[in-house]
Structures are given as structure tokens and as C-alpha cells.
Amino acid sequence: SELNNYWYHSFYAALATKYLTKKFYGYLDPAELWTASILHDIGKLVYIKFFPEHYTELKRYCEQNGCLFSEAEEHYKLPTSSYLGALLCHHWRLPSKIEDACRYHNLYHISTQGSDFQTVIALGNLLSTLSAGGLNESCKNRIKEAVVNTLKLSSDTFITIMADVYELKSEAEQFLESL
């Protein structure tokens, strides 16, 4: 179901964020990051719950074009799930770091000067998305370039990090099976 896919990605992205935090951002609070990372995509729940036809079309567009969800939203000129997630956080009076994680977790946000907290969540989201497959070469290359530039990595180190993130998939799959 779409909810299972949602929770799988959220958990996988949180695992990738936790991994990146230990490796590159050890000074950040892992508990705060975990919570914000798990909730980074809650705006998609608004689409799933209240606009399921739009969500289905956005997913179809992503699958057909091998692109990111944010690119499908841009293509159809729909409100972004990151905007909807930030609104939901604000309405629920969640901490600003969670609201920021919902608002700033896409590829575009990596290139803007966000906080390290926002950056590591965006990186975890993108690496988990990249390792899940289904993206076109252009999209894969943009993600790789953003990660390499942000973390100042060599190509070999990037490959090692991708292998480590890919290994986290089994933990995310076990989580999904437990739901």
C-alpha cells in the first residue's frame, strides 16, 4: 500500500540520515535528527489522504520519467508536499526543526545555504531515494553531484557511502515487514 511505501521510505531515509550524521555531522543531536528525518515527508500524507488521485498521478509521472517527486509536483504545478508538510507541522505546533525538515529536504534545498541539520536530512532522503532505483541518469547524476559537492567527497568515497546506505535497505525492509 502507499502507506507502507511511505513508512518504508521515511524509515530508510532516517537510517541514511543517522549514518551520515555519525560519519560527517557528529556534533548534531541524533535523537532530534531521527524524529525530523522520520517525519520529513509528512506532506505526502496530505496527498495520500486528501488528494489520492493527484498522488497517484504524481507517482505515475515519477515512474514514467525516472524523476523525483518534487520534479513531478513542479511539472504539474501542484503545491509541493514539502510545503504541505511544513503547514501541517505549523498547525500541529511541532518544533521548528521538524517543520524545517519537512520544508527543506529536496535536491534543490541542498544547493541553498541551509543549516547542517537540514542538509543531513536532505542528504539522507536523497541517498535513500537514489539507492531505491528507478531514477533516470540525469537525476542520478544530479544527486551524486550534490552529495559529492556538499560532503566534499572523492568518487571512490561516494561509492563506499552508497554501498553502506544500500546495506541499510535490509533494515528498512525488516521494519516494513514488522508493520
N, CA, C and O of each residue as an XYZ file, in Angstrom:
716
protein
N       0.836     -1.192      0.000
C       0.000      0.000      0.000
C       0.876      1.250      0.000
O       2.070      1.183      0.294
N       0.277      2.374     -0.329
C       1.026      3.632     -0.347
C       1.525      4.007      1.044
O       2.608      4.575      1.183
N       0.749      3.695      2.064
C       1.210      3.992      3.430
C       2.444      3.172      3.790
O       3.366      3.675      4.432
N       2.457      1.918      3.379
C       3.649      1.093      3.623
C       4.857      1.659      2.891
O       5.952      1.717      3.450
N       4.664      2.079      1.637
C       5.759      2.694      0.881
C       6.242      3.963      1.562
O       7.443      4.224      1.633
N       5.295      4.749      2.063
C       5.630      5.984      2.765
C       6.513      5.675      3.989
O       7.567      6.284      4.168
N       6.073      4.727      4.825
C       6.821      4.424      6.051
C       8.166      3.771      5.739
O       9.152      4.016      6.434
N       8.207      2.958      4.716
C       9.480      2.350      4.305
C      10.488      3.448      3.942
O      11.610      3.460      4.448
N      10.079      4.368      3.064
C      10.992      5.439      2.659
C      11.387      6.304      3.859
O      12.559      6.650      4.014
N      10.431      6.649      4.696
C      10.722      7.504      5.852
C      11.740      6.845      6.778
O      12.675      7.493      7.248
N      11.552      5.564      7.033
C      12.472      4.841      7.912
C      13.843      4.699      7.254
O      14.871      4.887      7.905
N      13.856      4.373      5.980
C      15.107      4.218      5.233
C      15.872      5.549      5.190
O      17.086      5.579      5.391
N      15.160      6.634      4.931
C      15.795      7.958      4.912
C      16.356      8.305      6.295
O      17.438      8.881      6.402
N      15.622      7.955      7.345
C      16.111      8.213      8.705
C      17.371      7.391      9.001
O      18.297      7.887      9.643
N      17.408      6.146      8.539
C      18.618      5.323      8.715
C      19.804      5.939      7.972
O      20.913      5.999      8.503
N      19.565      6.393      6.750
C      20.633      7.026      5.959
C      21.092      8.318      6.628
O      22.287      8.612      6.656
N      20.155      9.085      7.161
C      20.497     10.324      7.871
C      21.330     10.012      9.108
O      22.320     10.690      9.385
N      20.930      8.992      9.845
C      21.683      8.584     11.046
C      23.109      8.195     10.661
O      24.063      8.595     11.329
N      23.256      7.426      9.600
C      24.574      7.010      9.107
C      25.428      8.234      8.749
O      26.580      8.339      9.169
N      24.854      9.153      7.973
C      25.586     10.353      7.555
C      25.943     11.242      8.743
O      27.006     11.863      8.767
N      25.058     11.297      9.713
C      25.318     12.105     10.907
C      26.538     11.574     11.646
O      27.420     12.342     12.030
N      26.588     10.262     11.844
C      27.737      9.667     12.534
C      29.031      9.925     11.768
O      30.072     10.187     12.369
N      28.963      9.851     10.451
C      30.156      9.954      9.621
C      30.624     11.396      9.399
O      31.827     11.649      9.334
N      29.685     12.343      9.282
C      30.048     13.706      8.887
C      29.558     14.819      9.815
O      30.118     15.915      9.818
N      28.527     14.544     10.594
C      27.908     15.602     11.395
C      27.740     15.153     12.845
O      26.664     15.302     13.424
N      28.794     14.610     13.425
C      28.727     14.032     14.769
C      28.327     14.995     15.863
O      27.945     14.558     16.948
N      28.399     16.277     15.618
C      28.049     17.295     16.611
C      26.540     17.555     16.677
O      26.077     18.247     17.584
N      25.764     17.007     15.725
C      24.314     17.205     15.732
C      23.640     16.173     16.632
O      24.158     15.073     16.822
N      22.503     16.527     17.173
C      21.752     15.655     18.085
C      21.065     14.540     17.299
O      20.145     14.801     16.525
N      21.512     13.292     17.496
C      20.933     12.186     16.712
C      19.442     11.959     16.987
O      18.709     11.567     16.079
N      18.984     12.193     18.208
C      17.563     11.974     18.523
C      16.693     12.992     17.793
O      15.654     12.632     17.238
N      17.107     14.258     17.789
C      16.362     15.287     17.058
C      16.349     14.979     15.567
O      15.323     15.116     14.900
N      17.493     14.565     15.058
C      17.591     14.242     13.628
C      16.712     13.058     13.270
O      16.056     13.064     12.228
N      16.692     12.043     14.122
C      15.879     10.848     13.855
C      14.408     11.229     13.707
O      13.748     10.842     12.743
N      13.909     11.988     14.668
C      12.498     12.385     14.643
C      12.185     13.221     13.404
O      11.212     12.956     12.700
N      13.010     14.226     13.144
C      12.775     15.101     11.997
C      12.885     14.324     10.685
O      12.124     14.563      9.748
N      13.825     13.405     10.630
C      14.025     12.625      9.408
C      12.863     11.663      9.153
O      12.420     11.514      8.014
N      12.378     11.026     10.185
C      11.222     10.126     10.040
C      10.008     10.903      9.519
O       9.215     10.378      8.738
N       9.875     12.148      9.957
C       8.691     12.943      9.611
C       8.884     13.842      8.386
O       7.966     14.579      8.025
N      10.052     13.800      7.738
C      10.359     14.765      6.672
C       9.341     14.764      5.532
O       9.162     15.792      4.878
N       8.684     13.661      5.281
C       7.769     13.540      4.135
C       6.291     13.579      4.511
O       5.456     13.130      3.725
N       5.942     14.101      5.686
C       4.525     14.046      6.086
C       3.609     14.799      5.130
O       2.403     14.552      5.107
N       4.162     15.704      4.351
C       3.340     16.386      3.349
C       2.770     15.423      2.321
O       1.696     15.661      1.769
N       3.490     14.329      2.063
C       2.962     13.322      1.130
C       1.718     12.655      1.704
O       0.854     12.204      0.952
N       1.620     12.588      3.030
C       0.423     12.003      3.639
C      -0.813     12.847      3.331
O      -1.918     12.317      3.215
N      -0.623     14.156      3.198
C      -1.743     15.027      2.824
C      -2.248     14.619      1.442
O      -3.454     14.498      1.226
N      -1.319     14.409      0.509
C      -1.712     13.949     -0.829
C      -2.383     12.573     -0.764
O      -3.445     12.368     -1.352
N      -1.762     11.635     -0.050
C      -2.302     10.272      0.028
C      -3.712     10.282      0.610
O      -4.599      9.597      0.099
N      -3.925     11.054      1.674
C      -5.204     11.051      2.387
C      -6.283     11.886      1.693
O      -7.417     11.432      1.537
N      -5.929     13.110      1.274
C      -6.942     14.045      0.803
C      -6.991     14.221     -0.711
O      -8.010     14.650     -1.253
N      -5.896     13.892     -1.397
C      -5.837     14.054     -2.849
C      -5.231     12.803     -3.490
O      -4.210     12.883     -4.173
N      -5.866     11.643     -3.266
C      -5.260     10.396     -3.735
C      -5.083     10.321     -5.257
O      -4.143      9.684     -5.734
N      -5.978     10.968     -6.027
C      -5.831     10.939     -7.478
C      -4.591     11.725     -7.896
O      -3.846     11.302     -8.780
N      -4.377     12.864     -7.255
C      -3.183     13.658     -7.541
C      -1.926     12.862     -7.181
O      -0.955     12.830     -7.937
N      -1.969     12.227     -6.020
C      -0.814     11.442     -5.571
C      -0.504     10.326     -6.566
O       0.652     10.114     -6.932
N      -1.542      9.618     -6.997
C      -1.365      8.528     -7.956
C      -0.743      9.044     -9.253
O       0.144      8.404     -9.820
N      -1.207     10.193     -9.717
C      -0.671     10.772    -10.950
C       0.782     11.230    -10.762
O       1.608     11.055    -11.658
N       1.088     11.805     -9.616
C       2.471     12.217     -9.327
C       3.402     11.005     -9.314
O       4.496     11.050     -9.877
N       2.967      9.937     -8.677
C       3.775      8.704     -8.630
C       3.951      8.128    -10.037
O       5.045      7.703    -10.407
N       2.878      8.116    -10.811
C       2.949      7.598    -12.177
C       3.953      8.405    -12.990
O       4.768      7.838    -13.717
N       3.893      9.720    -12.867
C       4.810     10.588    -13.595
C       6.267     10.288    -13.189
O       7.153     10.216    -14.041
N       6.495     10.118    -11.897
C       7.848      9.786    -11.401
C       8.344      8.478    -12.011
O       9.478      8.395    -12.484
N       7.494      7.466    -11.997
C       7.882      6.156    -12.525
C       8.144      6.215    -14.027
O       9.106      5.616    -14.509
N       7.306      6.926    -14.767
C       7.474      7.021    -16.218
C       8.703      7.823    -16.615
O       9.335      7.539    -17.632
N       9.041      8.828    -15.808
C      10.120      9.736    -16.173
C      11.396      9.551    -15.359
O      12.398     10.218    -15.616
N      11.364      8.645    -14.376
C      12.553      8.406    -13.561
C      13.004      9.637    -12.811
O      14.201      9.899    -12.688
N      12.029     10.401    -12.303
C      12.363     11.661    -11.648
C      11.938     11.659    -10.183
O      11.275     10.739     -9.705
N      12.333     12.692     -9.505
C      11.984     12.877     -8.102
C      10.547     13.383     -7.976
O      10.017     14.006     -8.896
N       9.930     13.111     -6.838
C       8.557     13.536     -6.563
C       8.430     15.055     -6.694
O       7.443     15.560     -7.229
N       9.429     15.768     -6.205
C       9.407     17.234     -6.283
C       9.391     17.712     -7.735
O       8.800     18.747     -8.040
N      10.030     16.973     -8.621
C      10.021     17.336    -10.041
C       8.642     17.088    -10.660
O       8.207     17.844    -11.529
N       7.963     16.042    -10.217
C       6.599     15.786    -10.699
C       5.656     16.885    -10.210
O       4.796     17.349    -10.959
N       5.819     17.298     -8.954
C       4.994     18.382     -8.414
C       5.212     19.660     -9.229
O       4.264     20.378     -9.546
N       6.466     19.928     -9.557
C       6.791     21.114    -10.353
C       6.181     21.006    -11.754
O       5.641     21.977    -12.283
N       6.275     19.811    -12.344
C       5.715     19.597    -13.683
C       4.222     19.927    -13.720
O       3.750     20.593    -14.641
N       3.484     19.457    -12.712
C       2.039     19.669    -12.675
C       1.641     20.983    -11.992
O       0.459     21.314    -11.903
N       2.641     21.720    -11.513
C       2.397     22.993    -10.827
C       1.438     22.823     -9.645
O       0.536     23.632     -9.429
N       1.666     21.740     -8.886
C       0.870     21.475     -7.695
C       1.612     21.982     -6.462
O       2.832     22.145     -6.489
N       0.877     22.229     -5.389
C       1.574     22.592     -4.143
C       2.552     21.465     -3.781
O       2.223     20.286     -3.910
N       3.735     21.833     -3.336
C       4.713     20.790     -3.029
C       4.361     20.091     -1.725
O       3.802     20.693     -0.808
N       4.695     18.827     -1.663
C       4.472     18.076     -0.429
C       5.327     18.657      0.694
O       4.952     18.560      1.863
N       6.476     19.263      0.358
C       7.293     19.885      1.405
C       6.574     21.109      1.988
O       6.651     21.360      3.190
N       5.891     21.853      1.154
C       5.091     22.979      1.640
C       3.935     22.472      2.507
O       3.685     23.008      3.587
N       3.233     21.443      2.034
C       2.116     20.883      2.793
C       2.591     20.312      4.132
O       1.912     20.456      5.149
N       3.753     19.669      4.126
C       4.316     19.131      5.362
C       4.648     20.228      6.356
O       4.385     20.088      7.551
N       5.226     21.324      5.868
C       5.547     22.448      6.748
C       4.273     23.062      7.334
O       4.240     23.426      8.509
N       3.225     23.176      6.511
C       1.937     23.687      7.015
C       1.381     22.785      8.114
O       0.900     23.257      9.144
N       1.457     21.488      7.875
C       0.970     20.530      8.863
C       1.760     20.647     10.163
O       1.170     20.645     11.243
N       3.063     20.747     10.076
C       3.912     20.914     11.267
C       3.533     22.179     12.024
O       3.424     22.175     13.250
N       3.336     23.245     11.288
C       2.970     24.518     11.912
C       1.611     24.385     12.615
O       1.442     24.840     13.746
N       0.664     23.766     11.940
C      -0.671     23.560     12.514
C      -0.603     22.716     13.788
O      -1.300     22.993     14.765
N       0.234     21.695     13.766
C       0.380     20.813     14.925
C       1.331     21.372     15.980
O       1.513     20.772     17.039
N       1.937     22.525     15.686
C       2.893     23.176     16.590
C       4.091     22.276     16.913
O       4.567     22.217     18.047
N       4.552     21.586     15.882
C       5.746     20.763     16.043
C       6.971     21.680     16.099
O       6.912     22.821     15.639
N       8.075     21.190     16.656
C       9.286     22.023     16.732
C       9.727     22.517     15.353
O       9.517     21.847     14.342
N      10.336     23.693     15.334
C      10.732     24.310     14.066
C      11.716     23.439     13.289
O      11.725     23.484     12.059
N      12.539     22.654     13.971
C      13.483     21.787     13.256
C      12.749     20.715     12.454
O      13.200     20.331     11.375
N      11.631     20.235     12.970
C      10.829     19.250     12.227
C      10.146     19.940     11.050
O      10.106     19.399      9.945
N       9.616     21.125     11.288
C       8.995     21.890     10.201
C      10.020     22.166      9.097
O       9.714     22.041      7.911
N      11.221     22.539      9.492
C      12.286     22.792      8.504
C      12.653     21.529      7.738
O      12.904     21.587      6.535
N      12.686     20.385      8.423
C      12.995     19.115      7.751
C      11.945     18.798      6.694
O      12.267     18.275      5.627
N      10.693     19.114      6.995
C       9.614     18.887      6.030
C       9.721     19.851      4.863
O       9.447     19.480      3.721
N      10.112     21.068      5.138
C      10.159     22.101      4.102
C      11.402     21.984      3.219
O      11.327     22.242      2.018
N      12.554     21.596      3.802
C      13.839     21.674      3.099
C      14.530     20.320      2.989
O      15.589     20.131      3.589
N      13.975     19.389      2.255
C      14.620     18.064      2.167
C      14.822     17.583      0.725
O      15.117     16.409      0.502
N      14.668     18.465     -0.233
C      14.778     18.059     -1.633
C      16.128     18.422     -2.228
O      16.933     19.115     -1.606
N      16.361     17.946     -3.432
C      17.620     18.194     -4.130
C      17.904     19.691     -4.249
O      19.037     20.131     -4.051
N      16.887     20.457     -4.568
C      17.056     21.898     -4.702
C      17.591     22.511     -3.398
O      18.408     23.432     -3.430
N      17.130     22.001     -2.269
C      17.498     22.585     -0.980
C      18.947     22.317     -0.589
O      19.498     23.022      0.257
N      19.570     21.310     -1.194
C      20.980     21.024     -0.895
C      21.845     22.186     -1.369
O      22.817     22.548     -0.706
N      21.501     22.763     -2.497
C      22.339     23.806     -3.077
C      22.122     25.166     -2.414
O      22.928     26.076     -2.606
N      21.053     25.317     -1.639
C      20.845     26.565     -0.915
C      21.562     26.462      0.427
O      21.889     25.363      0.874
N      21.798     27.561      1.047
C      22.568     27.554      2.295
C      21.658     27.301      3.494
O      21.297     28.230      4.215
N      21.294     26.049      3.699
C      20.506     25.688      4.864
C      21.426     25.301      6.005
O      22.649     25.299      5.862
N      20.834     24.977      7.126
C      21.621     24.533      8.275
C      22.155     23.123      8.021
O      21.653     22.416      7.147
N      23.154     22.723      8.771
C      23.670     21.352      8.669
C      22.574     20.346      9.019
O      22.523     19.254      8.452
N      21.701     20.716      9.952
C      20.580     19.857     10.340
C      19.703     19.566      9.126
O      19.376     18.411      8.853
N      19.325     20.618      8.398
C      18.503     20.450      7.194
C      19.265     19.688      6.115
O      18.705     18.833      5.429
N      20.543     20.010      5.977
C      21.350     19.402      4.919
C      21.476     17.897      5.099
O      21.315     17.150      4.134
N      21.759     17.439      6.306
C      21.959     15.998      6.501
C      20.651     15.232      6.286
O      20.675     14.097      5.809
N      19.520     15.832      6.628
C      18.227     15.173      6.373
C      17.971     15.106      4.868
O      17.522     14.079      4.358
N      18.256     16.193      4.163
C      18.089     16.186      2.701
C      19.010     15.146      2.067
O      18.598     14.429      1.154
N      20.245     15.059      2.540
C      21.177     14.059      2.003
C      20.687     12.638      2.275
O      20.741     11.788      1.387
N      20.213     12.375      3.481
C      19.679     11.046      3.809
C      18.493     10.690      2.940
O      18.371      9.558      2.473
N      17.611     11.666      2.720
C      16.457     11.472      1.859
C      16.904     11.138      0.438
O      16.411     10.185     -0.166
N      17.835     11.922     -0.089
C      18.273     11.729     -1.478
C      19.048     10.433     -1.668
O      18.860      9.752     -2.676
N      19.914     10.077     -0.725
C      20.674      8.823     -0.874
C      19.764      7.611     -0.776
O      19.965      6.631     -1.495
N      18.767      7.657      0.100
C      17.827      6.527      0.180
C      16.991      6.450     -1.095
O      16.683      5.354     -1.564
N      16.626      7.586     -1.654
C      15.877      7.617     -2.911
C      16.742      7.093     -4.058
O      16.280      6.307     -4.885
N      17.986      7.531     -4.097
C      18.909      7.090     -5.143
C      19.118      5.577     -5.092
O      19.107      4.913     -6.128
N      19.308      5.039     -3.902
C      19.581      3.601     -3.802
C      18.342      2.749     -4.045
O      18.451      1.553     -4.316
N      17.160      3.362     -3.951
C      15.925      2.614     -4.210
C      15.754      2.305     -5.694
O      15.010      1.393     -6.054
N      16.441      3.062     -6.565
C      16.367      2.803     -8.002
C      15.207      3.522     -8.662
O      14.421      4.207     -8.007
N      15.115      3.350     -9.985
C      14.021      3.918    -10.754
C      14.251      5.326    -11.264
O      13.375      5.895    -11.915
N      15.419      5.906    -10.980
C      15.694      7.268    -11.427
C      16.430      7.260    -12.766
O      17.202      6.345    -13.051
N      16.190      8.276    -13.577
C      16.912      8.387    -14.837
C      18.359      8.829    -14.577
O      18.688      9.263    -13.473
N      19.207      8.719    -15.579
C      20.638      9.009    -15.406
C      20.882     10.460    -14.998
O      21.738     10.736    -14.157
N      20.139     11.373    -15.588
C      20.303     12.783    -15.256
C      20.014     13.034    -13.774
O      20.765     13.739    -13.100
N      18.946     12.464    -13.283
C      18.565     12.627    -11.883
C      19.613     11.989    -10.969
O      20.016     12.589     -9.972
N      20.049     10.785    -11.304
C      21.100     10.118    -10.520
C      22.344     10.994    -10.444
O      22.934     11.158     -9.376
N      22.737     11.553    -11.583
C      23.942     12.377    -11.630
C      23.791     13.664    -10.828
O      24.748     14.094    -10.185
N      22.623     14.287    -10.847
C      22.396     15.497    -10.057
C      22.477     15.205     -8.568
O      23.025     16.000     -7.804
N      21.928     14.057     -8.150
C      22.010     13.671     -6.736
C      23.465     13.410     -6.364
O      23.953     13.905     -5.348
N      24.156     12.622     -7.198
C      25.558     12.318     -6.912
C      26.374     13.605     -6.798
O      27.149     13.771     -5.856
N      26.199     14.505     -7.751
C      26.949     15.760     -7.753
C      26.662     16.577     -6.486
O      27.579     17.134     -5.884
N      25.403     16.644     -6.089
C      25.036     17.398     -4.883
C      25.672     16.788     -3.638
O      26.175     17.513     -2.779
N      25.654     15.458     -3.535
C      26.232     14.778     -2.370
C      27.745     14.955     -2.351
O      28.318     15.310     -1.321
N      28.389     14.711     -3.481
C      29.846     14.841     -3.584
C      30.289     16.264     -3.239
O      31.244     16.452     -2.486
N      29.600     17.260     -3.788
C      29.968     18.655     -3.534
C      29.704     19.071     -2.092
O      30.519     19.763     -1.483
N      28.576     18.654     -1.551
C      28.215     19.043     -0.185
C      29.170     18.438      0.835
O      29.627     19.119      1.753
N      29.468     17.145      0.664
C      30.329     16.448      1.631
C      31.802     16.473      1.237
O      32.657     15.970      1.966
N      32.095     17.068      0.070
C      33.471     17.162     -0.445
C      34.117     15.773     -0.525
O      35.148     15.513      0.095
N      33.490     14.900     -1.299
C      33.895     13.504     -1.415
C      34.623     13.239     -2.724
O      34.413     13.926     -3.723
N      35.482     12.231     -2.696
C      36.020     11.688     -3.938
C      34.976     10.731     -4.512
O      34.034     10.347     -3.820
N      35.145     10.353     -5.764
C      34.211      9.392     -6.375
C      34.254      8.060     -5.647
O      33.217      7.427     -5.448
N      35.442      7.629     -5.249
C      35.575      6.353     -4.522
C      34.847      6.403     -3.179
O      34.179      5.443     -2.793
N      34.979      7.512     -2.478
C      34.299      7.637     -1.184
C      32.784      7.659     -1.384
O      32.044      7.086     -0.584
N      32.326      8.311     -2.435
C      30.889      8.324     -2.735
C      30.390      6.893     -2.951
O      29.336      6.520     -2.437
N      31.134      6.103     -3.698
C      30.745      4.710     -3.963
C      30.683      3.921     -2.654
O      29.767      3.124     -2.451
N      31.646      4.142     -1.777
C      31.659      3.463     -0.475
C      30.433      3.854      0.352
O      29.801      3.004      0.978
N      30.107      5.130      0.348
C      28.942      5.607      1.097
C      27.662      5.011      0.513
O      26.777      4.596      1.260
N      27.559      4.967     -0.801
C      26.372      4.366     -1.427
C      26.247      2.892     -1.056
O      25.143      2.400     -0.826
N      27.374      2.188     -0.998
C      27.334      0.772     -0.598
C      26.827      0.652      0.836
O      26.013     -0.223      1.135
N      27.299      1.518      1.719
C      26.851      1.490      3.114
C      25.360      1.813      3.222
O      24.632      1.159      3.968
N      24.914      2.818      2.480
C      23.493      3.190      2.506
C      22.648      2.053      1.925
O      21.574      1.746      2.441
N      23.133      1.440      0.863
C      22.402      0.329      0.259
C      22.229     -0.822      1.261
O      21.191     -1.484      1.281
N      23.248     -1.051      2.085
C      23.153     -2.112      3.104
C      22.056     -1.831      4.125
O      21.516     -2.765      4.718
N      21.723     -0.576      4.336
C      20.669     -0.217      5.291
C      19.280     -0.613      4.787
O      18.321     -0.649      5.558
N      19.179     -0.911      3.480
C      17.883     -1.288      2.902
C      17.259     -2.483      3.622
O      16.050     -2.514      3.855
N      18.087     -3.460      3.968
C      17.532     -4.660      4.614
C      16.912     -4.314      5.972
O      15.901     -4.897      6.363
N      17.524     -3.365      6.686
C      16.951     -2.941      7.961
C      15.600     -2.246      7.728
O      14.656     -2.449      8.492
N      15.515     -1.442      6.689
C      14.255     -0.768      6.354
C      13.197     -1.795      5.923
O      12.023     -1.662      6.268
N      13.616     -2.808      5.173
C      12.684     -3.854      4.746
C      12.171     -4.651      5.941
O      10.994     -5.009      5.986
N      13.041     -4.933      6.909
C      12.607     -5.634      8.129
C      11.596     -4.786      8.892
O      10.607     -5.305      9.411
N      11.845     -3.483      8.957
C      10.903     -2.578      9.611
C       9.540     -2.652      8.936
O       8.514     -2.732      9.611
N       9.527     -2.626      7.612
C       8.275     -2.668      6.867
C       7.526     -3.974      7.137
O       6.306     -3.979      7.301
N       8.263     -5.067      7.180
C       7.621     -6.362      7.459
C       7.010     -6.401      8.843
O       6.042     -7.130      9.066
N       7.552     -5.630      9.788
C       7.027     -5.634     11.156
C       5.755     -4.808     11.298
O       5.089     -4.871     12.331
N       5.408     -4.027     10.264
C       4.187     -3.184     10.354
C       2.930     -4.015     10.243
O       1.825     -3.474     10.298
